[in-house]
Amino acid sequence: MRATSALLLVQLLALPVYLWLFLGAEWFQAAISTHLLSAFAGLILTPLALAWVTERLAERHLNARRWVHGLGMLPVPLLALVIFVIAASQMTTITGLTGVLLQVLPIFVAYLIFAALLGRTLGSLFRLPVPSARTLTFSFGTRNSFVVLPIALTLPKAWQAAVVVIVFQSLVELFGMVVYLRWVPGKLIPEPSHT
């Protein structure tokens, strides 16, 4: 868990560098707008800070631990709801980009399959316990498209196709995680049989 948080923080810090390298100085200045910075602060930094405060409270107070455990059930359905609402808001643009989405769909699906197989292979190679191998597999499968999504929604109209592709990627990833929930423990990395 700590490694995931550290990797996410490094990626967030590296994001401006990536934008500058890939877009150049002029596009970088256009991309780093007040909308982007407010989305970054409000939709990424604020939830991270609140999660950190919640964890600290849970460590100190027994009642808070119960609340944290109960709240732990909410992220997946809320994330699904948010992604579906965002996807619905992009429907008019999606209809014009159906060909592009059909081209990237096999890439997204292939990545999910590759990530699962890589997780299983590394789990076997390093003789990880089954829960750790499964966690590794899910970590590979869930990229940070959900983190990039609010940032993408602040991009200018000229980048609308990229926004739609990122929304679509998030949808594919969400459905991929639903498939992972059955496939990974059931077939890919099952509990060892004790015979």
C-alpha positions as CSV (number, residue, x, y, z in Angstrom):
1,M,0.0,0.0,0.0
2,R,2.8,2.4,0.9
3,A,4.5,1.6,-2.5
4,T,1.3,2.4,-4.3
5,S,1.0,5.8,-2.6
6,A,4.7,6.6,-3.2
7,L,4.4,5.7,-6.9
8,L,1.3,7.8,-7.3
9,L,3.0,10.8,-5.6
10,V,6.0,10.4,-7.9
11,Q,3.8,10.3,-10.9
12,L,1.9,13.4,-9.8
13,L,5.1,15.3,-9.3
14,A,6.4,14.1,-12.7
15,L,3.3,15.1,-14.6
16,P,4.3,18.7,-15.3
17,V,7.7,17.4,-16.6
18,Y,5.9,14.9,-18.9
19,L,3.6,17.6,-20.2
20,W,6.5,19.9,-20.9
21,L,8.5,17.2,-22.6
22,F,5.6,15.9,-24.8
23,L,3.8,19.2,-25.5
24,G,6.6,21.7,-25.6
25,A,6.7,25.1,-23.9
26,E,3.8,26.7,-25.7
27,W,1.3,23.8,-25.3
28,F,2.5,23.3,-21.7
29,Q,1.5,26.9,-20.8
30,A,-1.9,26.4,-22.5
31,A,-2.4,23.0,-20.7
32,I,-1.5,24.3,-17.3
33,S,-4.5,26.6,-16.9
34,T,-6.4,27.6,-13.8
35,H,-9.0,25.0,-14.6
36,L,-6.3,22.3,-14.6
37,L,-4.7,23.5,-11.4
38,S,-8.1,23.7,-9.6
39,A,-9.0,20.2,-10.8
40,F,-5.7,18.9,-9.6
41,A,-6.1,20.5,-6.2
42,G,-9.7,19.8,-5.8
43,L,-10.0,16.3,-7.2
44,I,-6.6,14.8,-6.5
45,L,-4.8,16.6,-3.7
46,T,-7.8,17.2,-1.5
47,P,-9.0,13.6,-1.5
48,L,-5.4,12.4,-0.8
49,A,-5.1,14.7,2.1
50,L,-8.5,13.7,3.5
51,A,-7.6,10.0,3.1
52,W,-4.4,10.6,5.0
53,V,-6.2,12.5,7.8
54,T,-8.8,9.7,8.0
55,E,-6.1,7.0,8.4
56,R,-4.4,9.0,11.2
57,L,-7.7,9.3,13.0
58,A,-8.5,5.6,12.6
59,E,-5.1,4.8,14.1
60,R,-5.9,6.8,17.2
61,H,-9.6,6.1,17.8
62,L,-11.4,2.8,17.9
63,N,-14.8,4.3,16.7
64,A,-13.0,5.9,13.7
65,R,-11.7,2.5,12.7
66,R,-15.3,1.2,12.3
67,W,-16.2,4.2,10.2
68,V,-13.1,3.8,8.0
69,H,-14.0,0.1,7.5
70,G,-17.5,1.0,6.6
71,L,-16.4,3.8,4.2
72,G,-14.0,1.3,2.6
73,M,-17.0,-0.2,0.8
74,L,-17.9,3.0,-1.0
75,P,-15.0,3.8,-3.4
76,V,-15.8,1.2,-6.1
77,P,-19.6,1.9,-6.5
78,L,-18.9,5.7,-6.3
79,L,-16.1,5.5,-8.8
80,A,-18.4,3.5,-11.2
81,L,-21.1,6.1,-10.8
82,V,-18.7,9.0,-11.5
83,I,-17.3,7.3,-14.6
84,F,-20.7,6.5,-16.0
85,V,-21.9,10.1,-15.4
86,I,-18.7,11.5,-17.1
87,A,-19.1,9.0,-20.0
88,A,-22.8,10.1,-20.4
89,S,-21.6,13.8,-20.5
90,Q,-19.3,12.9,-23.4
91,M,-21.9,11.0,-25.5
92,T,-22.2,13.5,-28.3
93,T,-18.5,13.5,-28.8
94,I,-18.3,9.7,-28.5
95,T,-20.7,9.2,-31.4
96,G,-18.3,11.1,-33.7
97,L,-15.3,9.1,-32.5
98,T,-16.6,5.6,-32.6
99,G,-14.0,4.5,-35.1
100,V,-11.2,5.7,-32.9
101,L,-12.6,4.0,-29.9
102,L,-13.0,0.7,-31.7
103,Q,-9.3,1.0,-32.7
104,V,-8.1,1.6,-29.1
105,L,-10.4,-1.0,-27.5
106,P,-8.2,-4.0,-28.4
107,I,-5.2,-2.2,-27.0
108,F,-6.9,-1.5,-23.7
109,V,-8.1,-5.1,-23.4
110,A,-4.7,-6.5,-24.5
111,Y,-3.1,-4.4,-21.7
112,L,-5.5,-5.9,-19.1
113,I,-4.7,-9.4,-20.2
114,F,-0.9,-8.7,-20.3
115,A,-1.0,-7.1,-16.9
116,A,-2.8,-10.1,-15.4
117,L,-0.4,-12.5,-16.9
118,L,2.6,-10.4,-15.8
119,G,1.3,-10.3,-12.3
120,R,0.9,-14.1,-12.2
121,T,4.4,-14.6,-13.7
122,L,6.1,-12.3,-11.3
123,G,4.1,-13.8,-8.4
124,S,5.4,-17.3,-9.4
125,L,8.9,-16.0,-10.1
126,F,9.3,-14.4,-6.8
127,R,7.3,-17.0,-4.9
128,L,4.9,-14.5,-3.6
129,P,2.0,-15.6,-1.4
130,V,-1.3,-15.8,-3.3
131,P,-2.8,-12.6,-1.8
132,S,0.4,-10.7,-2.7
133,A,0.4,-12.0,-6.2
134,R,-3.2,-11.1,-6.7
135,T,-2.6,-7.6,-5.3
136,L,0.3,-7.2,-7.7
137,T,-1.9,-8.3,-10.6
138,F,-4.6,-5.8,-9.7
139,S,-2.0,-3.1,-9.3
140,F,-0.7,-3.7,-12.8
141,G,-4.2,-3.8,-14.2
142,T,-5.4,-0.6,-12.6
143,R,-3.4,2.2,-14.1
144,N,-4.0,5.8,-13.1
145,S,-6.6,6.6,-15.7
146,F,-9.0,7.3,-12.9
147,V,-6.5,9.9,-11.6
148,V,-5.9,11.4,-15.0
149,L,-9.6,11.6,-15.8
150,P,-10.4,14.8,-13.9
151,I,-7.3,16.4,-15.3
152,A,-8.3,15.4,-18.8
153,L,-11.8,16.9,-18.4
154,T,-10.1,20.3,-18.0
155,L,-8.3,20.2,-21.3
156,P,-9.3,22.6,-24.1
157,K,-11.8,21.7,-26.9
158,A,-8.9,21.0,-29.3
159,W,-8.1,18.0,-27.1
160,Q,-11.7,16.6,-27.0
161,A,-10.7,13.3,-28.7
162,A,-8.0,12.7,-26.0
163,V,-10.6,13.3,-23.3
164,V,-13.0,10.8,-24.9
165,V,-10.3,8.2,-25.2
166,I,-9.3,8.7,-21.5
167,V,-13.0,8.4,-20.5
168,F,-13.3,5.3,-22.6
169,Q,-10.1,3.8,-21.1
170,S,-11.5,4.4,-17.7
171,L,-14.7,2.5,-18.6
172,V,-12.8,-0.4,-20.1
173,E,-10.6,-0.5,-17.0
174,L,-13.6,-0.5,-14.7
175,F,-15.2,-3.4,-16.5
176,G,-11.8,-5.1,-16.6
177,M,-11.6,-4.9,-12.8
178,V,-15.0,-6.6,-12.6
179,V,-13.7,-9.4,-14.8
180,Y,-10.5,-9.6,-12.7
181,L,-12.6,-10.1,-9.5
182,R,-13.7,-13.5,-10.8
183,W,-10.9,-14.4,-13.2
184,V,-7.8,-13.7,-11.0
185,P,-8.8,-15.6,-7.8
186,G,-10.9,-18.2,-9.7
187,K,-8.6,-19.2,-12.6
188,L,-5.4,-17.1,-12.9
189,I,-4.1,-17.2,-9.3
190,P,-6.3,-19.7,-7.3
191,E,-5.5,-20.8,-3.8
192,P,-3.1,-23.8,-3.9
193,S,-4.9,-27.1,-3.5
194,H,-3.9,-29.0,-0.4
195,T,-4.0,-32.6,-1.4
